[in-house]
Amino acid sequence: MKTVLLTGATGFVGRRLLYSLINENVNIKLLVRNKNKLENHILERCQVYEGDTFNISVLQEALKDVDVAVYLIHMMGKDENYLEKEKQSAENFRVCCERNKVKQIIYLGGLGEFKDASTHLKSRFLTGKILSEKPENVSVAWFRAGVIIGSGSASFEIIRNLVEKIPIMITPKWVNTETSPIYIDDVIEYLKDAIMYEMPIHSMIDIGMSPMTFKEMLIQTAQVMGLKRIIIGVPVLSPRLSSYWLILFTPVNYELARELVLGLKTKTVKMNDNAEKYFPQIKITPFKEAIKKALEEIEKNQVLSRWCDSSKGLVCDVPKVPDISKAIFRDIYIKEIDSSYASKIFDVYKNLGGQKGWYALNFLWGIRGLIDKILGGYGKNRGRRQTKEIRVGDVIDFWKVIDIKEGKILLLEAQMKLPGKAWLEFSIDGELFTQTAYFYPKGLFGRIYWYCLLPFHKLIFKMMMNKIVEEAKRLKS
């Protein structure tokens, strides 16, 4: 029986690969930064190590007795030095694999040539190159993919939102750049089959469909959705303007939009047929079918993972639960409740956000989301992964779930642009329902911000609390 170490298991691709491996005849080890983001059944099934590729002692221990190590780590974010960190991370990982005599590394990178590539694509290429440097010590199956289509992928969310929201699109010339898209389930199948492969593979393996332009993807997505869209190309939209265009209509923020736009300027198509050589049994899902399946997952509340679940950037990662008692400002609301419907209150507040809204003055939440977008944040566009299920690491509009105790506590950390740090906590203790806003200001402006917002808190949070209780009583009856 093979022993597999999976990194990136709380990310968009990694979580899906993990779920795909759960029922296979393999021992699974996980290296994660925060094990609280893993469900209980995963913690029971897998051996979990908390740390990252910069914590050498933990990495060494995690790789002990491992046959196959899967590298699904990417640090694209606000840190301008992420390229150097990517290189160091890959070097640490390869060296530790060599020390532990790991036979196979499996890595998922991006298509495209290094020359004229964006920083994002260069980092993907350099990571693969560093991991593959010493094939005499460890073999590397270096998979390369273009745009990944699937419910929850950043590329798909951009395409879907643009098609849904804009009947006539004024588009930059990069919409005519070719890429080889691929359905997320096909990516998982390639990775899983490589893990189960009898012999170690040392090769660059390009995967994906026949080349398509971004414009063709928009048109075909509209056809699947039963919409008619007009696309007009213009040569004058710079990467900066294109990025602002994306953030207004899609869930991504400015930093991510800019990286994606710069990447879209580069042709990313398959350059070898090694996928057919090693995995002839895998049949690529056609584009329209991939879009249809992705939309069905959203409609049926079956989205397993999203692009914003995990990343090295603080805006996506989940910190350890903070000591919010040290917050300088607190705004507390307490309401007596009947224990007979206390559990229903928890059900209501864990389903806040997304299409459900916030139960009080949703237009004000929308205005705050729009301001956040203008400032370069995510706004409310990210919504929710699912309408009912929730877990640590999930996004709820411009909040992130950082702690949840079933039937008792939900703690959200603000991810909007703020002059400080903010949290929103809902808790049930016996016959008391408490809702608390915490704020740790940054400088004088942070304090001014808090006092300016306080009157709105008094209005919104009281109304919100009453509506949550009313909804819980309705569910009980």
Secondary structure, DSSP 8 states (H G I E B T S, - for coil): -EEEEEESTTSHHHHHHHHHHTTSSEEEEEEES-GGGS-HHHHHHSEEEE--TT-HHHHHHHTTT-SEEEE-----SS-TTHHHHHHHHHHHHHHHHHHTT--EEEEEEE-S-STT--HHHHHHHHHHHHHTS-TTT-EEEEEEE-SEESTT-HHHHHHHHHHHH-SEEEE-GGGG-EE--EEHHHHHHHHHHHHH-SS---EEEE---S-EEHHHHHHHHHHHTT---EEEE-S---HHHHHHHHHHHSS--HHHHHHHHHHHTS-B-----HHHHH-TT-----HHHHHHHHHHHHHTT-----TTS--SSTTTS------GGG-SEEEEEEEE--GGGHHHHHHHHTT-SGGG--SS-HHHHHHHHHHHHHTTS-TTTT-BS-SS---TT-EETTEEEEEEETTTEEEEEE-S--SEEEEEEEEEETTEEEEEEEEEE-HHHHHHHHHHHHHHHHHHHHHHHHHHHHHHHHHH-
